[in-house]
Amino acid sequence: MSERSSGFVPPVRNDNKFKLGFFAANCSGGMSVTQVPERWQNTWDNNLRLAKLADAAGIEFMLPIARWIGYGGATDFHGNVLETMTWAAGLLAHTRHINVFATIHTACNHPVVVAKQIATIDQIGKGRAGLNIVCGWNKPEYDAMGQTLPDDHDTRYRMGQEWYDIIEKLWYESAPFDWDGEYFKLKGAYGQPHPVVDRVPIFNAAGSAQGRDFATRNADFLFTSAIDLARSRAEIAEIKAMAAAKGRDIDVLTFSYVVCRPTQKEAEDYHHHYSQQHADWAAVDNIIRLMFAHAESFPKDQLKLIRDRFSGGHGGYPLVGDPQQVADGICALHEAGFAGSTLSFVDYAEEFPYFRDTVLPILEARGLRKAFKVAP
């Protein structure tokens, strides 16, 4: 499906070779499972400040985590979370250039409602809304809502497929329709208004075979971890081949955390300070236990490395060093085949300006990104 006739292209579909976004700014602690006092405070004011900084710098997107139960530990990591649809609506109203995604769980959000919500916030953002689909994995959240987490991935993704099929009909067709499915029964359903763009950008994170089949069938961007770049290179080739077999093209994104300082020693010292000396290890172990029991987001044969990376940035790829080293790390992700990455910082709004001023110009000089100029 092409974009609307005005020629508008959502920011995540621009021609930068390597896209950048912020991840989890709506969550307490962001992506850093740490007890340091300067860890991210996910207030609305902080999120709005960060969104405006990102908007002015040409960052392509902001992506939230939908979380309903924290991970415990001394900080109750992710115990305080801004709901993603209303968060996205507010940020879209206050920005001009950036895509803002809502992250939605299929199991607890009715597709007719979600289709209407996304179409509405796409009006607010003039075509800059996006949808990140989560088919479910976190059992305590199901328990909190009185639901049962299906033990098998097939059931979760079969429901997710039906859920998204309904949303697509509501977005891209005008006639009322009935639906007699396995999970949803609809009569005379239709969706007006439609989204501003002809194709709303879709994100999906997938590690399992079922998840990757779903993502390559439906998503424009698939998120996966970058634990080992040689392994990632092979995985990305496989993912793209899966999409091509379905007649589709898909880009693969990952997530990273950044500690950028004027010298390598300063960056490594701070990284050790917050991610090792002052990590919330109880929360780290809780996350890993839940994810390894109910999701397939990370390779289980690299548990030690994954545990260390969780305290630093929720398992993301570490970009730790001076500006040149951080840029080198981003280039390595690009060379492995990733089309972009999310970024996180211990304190996003305080640390991003240094990254903006020192790392982005290096990426522009190397041809991965174009200099961003705000239109008058």
C-alpha positions in Angstrom: 0.0 0.0 0.0 1.4 3.4 -0.9 1.4 6.5 1.3 -1.4 9.1 1.1 -1.6 11.1 -2.1 0.1 14.2 -0.5 3.4 12.3 -0.6 3.9 12.2 3.1 6.3 9.5 4.3 6.3 8.5 8.0 9.6 9.3 9.6 10.4 5.6 10.2 10.3 5.2 6.4 12.7 8.0 5.5 15.9 7.3 3.6 18.4 7.3 6.5 20.4 4.0 6.3 20.2 3.6 10.0 17.1 4.7 12.0 17.2 5.7 15.6 14.5 5.8 18.3 14.0 6.1 22.0 12.7 3.0 23.9 10.9 2.7 27.3 11.0 6.4 28.3 7.5 5.9 29.6 8.7 3.4 32.2 10.4 4.1 35.5 14.1 3.4 35.2 13.8 3.3 31.4 16.0 0.4 30.3 18.6 0.7 33.1 18.0 -1.8 36.0 19.9 0.3 38.5 19.5 1.9 41.9 21.5 5.0 41.2 19.6 8.1 42.2 19.9 9.8 38.8 18.1 6.9 37.0 15.3 7.9 34.7 12.1 9.4 36.2 9.3 8.7 33.8 7.2 11.8 34.5 5.1 13.4 31.8 7.3 16.5 31.9 10.5 14.4 31.4 8.9 12.5 28.5 7.7 15.7 26.9 11.2 17.3 27.2 12.8 14.2 25.7 10.3 14.1 22.8 10.9 17.7 21.9 14.7 17.1 21.9 14.2 14.0 19.7 11.9 15.9 17.4 14.3 18.7 16.8 17.3 16.3 16.3 15.6 14.2 13.6 15.3 11.0 15.7 12.8 8.8 13.8 10.6 7.4 16.6 9.7 7.0 20.2 8.6 3.5 21.3 7.1 2.8 24.7 6.7 -0.4 26.7 3.2 -1.5 27.8 3.7 -2.7 31.3 1.1 -3.4 34.0 3.2 -5.1 36.8 6.7 -4.1 37.9 9.6 -6.5 38.3 10.2 -6.1 42.0 13.7 -5.6 43.4 14.7 -2.6 45.4 13.4 -0.2 42.8 10.3 -2.2 41.6 11.7 -1.7 38.1 9.0 -0.7 35.7 6.5 -0.5 38.5 5.6 3.1 37.4 4.5 3.2 33.7 2.6 5.7 31.6 -0.1 4.1 29.5 1.1 4.0 25.9 -1.9 5.1 23.8 -2.6 8.2 25.8 1.2 8.9 26.1 1.5 8.7 22.3 -1.5 11.0 21.8 0.0 13.6 24.0 3.5 13.5 22.4 2.0 13.6 18.9 0.2 16.8 19.8 3.4 18.4 21.0 5.8 17.3 18.2 6.0 17.9 14.4 8.4 15.4 12.9 8.8 12.2 14.9 6.8 8.9 14.7 5.3 8.0 18.1 4.2 4.4 18.6 1.6 2.9 21.0 2.5 -0.5 22.3 -0.6 -2.7 22.6 -1.2 -6.2 24.0 -3.6 -8.2 21.8 -5.0 -10.1 24.8 -6.5 -7.2 26.7 -7.3 -4.6 24.0 -10.2 -5.1 21.7 -9.2 -4.6 18.0 -12.2 -2.4 17.2 -11.2 0.0 20.0 -7.5 -0.1 19.1 -8.2 0.6 15.4 -10.3 3.7 16.4 -7.6 4.9 18.8 -4.7 4.6 16.4 -6.8 6.3 13.6 -7.6 9.1 16.1 -4.0 9.7 17.2 -2.9 9.5 13.6 -5.1 12.5 13.0 -3.5 14.3 15.9 0.0 13.6 14.5 -0.9 14.2 10.9 0.3 10.7 9.9 3.0 10.0 12.5 1.3 7.4 14.7 2.6 3.8 14.8 1.5 0.5 16.3 3.7 -1.9 18.2 1.9 -5.3 18.6 2.6 -7.5 21.6 1.0 -11.0 21.6 1.8 -11.6 25.2 4.4 -13.3 27.4 4.5 -11.8 30.9 2.4 -14.1 33.2 2.1 -11.8 36.2 0.3 -9.2 34.0 -2.2 -11.8 32.8 -2.7 -12.8 36.5 -3.3 -9.2 37.4 -6.1 -8.9 34.8 -7.7 -12.2 35.7 -6.6 -13.8 32.4 -4.7 -17.0 31.6 -1.5 -16.9 29.6 -1.7 -19.6 27.0 1.3 -22.0 27.4 1.9 -22.3 23.7 3.1 -19.6 21.3 0.8 -20.9 18.6 -2.3 -19.9 20.5 -1.0 -16.4 21.3 0.0 -15.7 17.7 -3.2 -17.3 16.2 -5.2 -14.8 18.3 -2.8 -12.0 17.4 -3.3 -12.7 13.7 -7.0 -12.6 13.9 -6.8 -9.4 16.0 -4.6 -7.6 13.5 -6.7 -8.9 10.5 -9.7 -7.1 12.0 -7.7 -3.9 12.5 -6.5 -3.9 8.9 -10.1 -4.3 7.6 -11.2 -1.4 9.8 -8.4 0.8 8.7 -8.3 0.0 5.0 -11.9 -0.9 4.0 -15.0 1.2 4.3 -17.9 -1.2 4.1 -19.4 -2.7 7.3 -18.6 -6.3 7.9 -19.4 -9.3 10.1 -16.7 -11.4 11.6 -17.1 -14.9 12.9 -13.7 -15.9 14.1 -12.1 -18.2 16.7 -11.5 -15.3 19.2 -13.7 -12.4 18.0 -17.4 -12.2 16.9 -18.4 -8.9 15.2 -21.5 -7.7 13.5 -21.7 -4.7 11.2 -18.3 -3.4 12.2 -16.5 -0.6 10.4 -13.9 2.1 11.2 -14.1 5.8 10.5 -12.0 7.8 10.3 -9.3 5.8 8.6 -5.6 6.6 9.5 -4.1 9.5 7.7 -1.5 7.3 6.0 -2.4 4.5 3.8 -0.2 2.1 5.7 0.3 2.6 9.5 3.9 1.6 10.5 3.8 -1.7 12.4 6.5 -2.9 14.9 6.8 -6.3 16.4 9.4 -7.9 18.5 10.0 -11.6 17.8 12.4 -14.3 18.8 10.4 -17.5 18.5 9.6 -19.3 15.2 5.9 -18.4 15.6 6.7 -14.8 16.4 8.9 -14.4 13.4 6.3 -15.9 11.2 3.8 -13.4 12.5 6.2 -10.5 12.2 7.3 -11.3 8.6 3.6 -11.6 7.7 2.4 -8.4 9.2 5.1 -6.0 10.5 7.2 -3.4 8.7 10.0 -3.6 11.3 10.9 -6.7 13.4 12.8 -6.1 16.6 15.3 -8.7 17.8 18.3 -8.7 20.2 21.9 -8.2 19.1 23.8 -10.5 21.5 26.4 -11.6 19.0 26.7 -9.8 15.7 27.8 -12.8 13.7 24.7 -14.6 14.8 22.6 -11.5 14.1 23.9 -11.3 10.5 22.7 -14.9 9.9 19.4 -14.2 11.7 18.7 -11.1 9.7 19.3 -12.9 6.4 16.9 -15.6 7.5 14.2 -13.1 8.6 14.4 -11.3 5.3 14.1 -14.6 3.4 11.0 -15.5 5.4 9.4 -12.2 4.5 10.4 -12.5 0.8 8.8 -15.9 0.7 5.5 -14.1 1.7 6.0 -11.4 -0.9 7.0 -8.9 1.7 10.0 -6.7 2.6 10.8 -6.2 6.2 13.5 -4.3 8.1 15.1 -5.6 11.3 15.8 -3.3 14.2 17.5 -3.9 17.6 17.8 -2.1 20.9 20.8 -0.6 22.5 21.9 1.3 25.6 24.3 4.2 25.5 27.0 5.5 27.9 28.8 8.2 26.0 31.5 10.3 27.7 34.5 12.3 26.5 36.8 9.5 27.2 36.6 5.7 27.1 37.6 5.5 30.8 34.9 7.9 31.9 32.3 5.9 30.0 33.5 2.5 31.3 33.8 3.7 34.9 30.2 5.1 34.9 28.9 1.9 33.2 30.5 -0.2 35.9 29.2 2.1 38.6 25.5 2.0 37.7 25.2 -1.4 36.0 27.4 -3.5 38.4 28.0 -1.8 41.7 24.5 -0.4 41.9 22.4 -2.8 39.8 19.0 -3.9 41.0 20.0 -7.6 40.7 16.8 -8.9 42.2 14.8 -7.1 39.5 17.3 -8.3 36.8 16.9 -12.0 37.9 13.1 -11.6 38.0 13.0 -10.3 34.4 15.3 -13.1 33.1 13.3 -15.7 34.9 10.0 -14.5 33.5 11.3 -14.0 29.9 13.1 -17.3 29.7 9.9 -19.0 31.1 7.4 -17.4 28.8 9.2 -15.7 25.9 11.9 -16.5 23.5 13.5 -13.1 23.1 17.1 -14.0 24.0 19.4 -17.0 23.3 19.5 -19.1 26.4 23.1 -20.3 25.7 24.5 -16.8 26.6 22.9 -16.3 30.0 25.9 -14.8 31.8 26.4 -12.1 29.1 22.7 -11.5 28.9 22.5 -11.0 32.7 25.2 -8.4 32.7 23.6 -6.6 29.8 20.2 -6.6 31.6 21.5 -4.5 34.4 23.1 -2.0 31.9 20.1 -1.7 29.6 17.5 -4.5 29.7 19.6 -6.8 27.5 20.3 -4.2 24.8 23.5 -3.9 22.8 26.0 -1.9 24.8 27.3 1.3 23.1 29.8 2.4 25.8 32.8 4.7 25.2 33.7 8.0 23.7 31.8 9.5 20.8 34.0 7.7 18.2 33.6 4.4 19.9 29.8 4.7 20.2 29.6 5.6 16.5 31.8 2.6 15.7 29.3 0.4 17.6 26.4 1.8 15.7 28.3 1.2 12.4 28.9 -2.4 13.5 25.2 -2.9 14.0 24.5 -1.5 10.5 27.2 -3.7 9.0 25.5 -6.7 10.6 22.3 -5.9 8.7 20.3 -3.9 11.2 18.3 -1.0 9.8 18.3 0.8 13.0 18.2 0.7 16.8 16.5 2.1 19.8 18.6 4.1 22.3 18.3 4.3 26.0 20.3 6.2 28.6 20.4 6.2 32.4 18.9 9.7 32.2 17.7 10.2 28.6 17.0 13.9 28.6 20.3 14.8 30.4 22.5 12.5 28.4 21.0 12.7 24.9 22.3 16.2 24.0 25.9 15.1 24.3 25.1 12.1 22.0 23.3 14.5 19.6 26.2 16.9 19.4 29.0 14.4 19.2 27.8 11.1 17.8 25.2 12.1 15.2 27.7 14.2 13.2 30.0 11.2 13.0 27.1 9.0 11.7 26.3 11.7 9.1 29.9 11.9 8.0 30.0 8.2 7.5 26.8 8.2 5.4 24.5 6.4 7.8 22.3 9.4 8.4 21.6 12.8 6.8 21.8 16.0 8.7 18.3 17.0 9.9 17.0 20.5 9.3 13.8 21.5 10.9 11.4 23.0 8.4 10.1 26.5 9.1 
